[in-house]
Amino acid sequence: VIIVIVTAIDALQIVRLIYDVKVFLQITYLLSVTYSHVIVL
């Protein structure tokens, strides 16, 4: 039972980590797109 709980917690942390990375990449992408638009203008 303890092993199952630990595995579930690890899986949750991995999912959150992946989500954070995706959000970070989206924000970075939006910033770079906005930045390049500003340079073009």
ABEGO torsion letter per residue (X at the ends): XAAAAAAAAAAAAAAAAAAAAAAAAAAAAAAAAAAAAAAAX
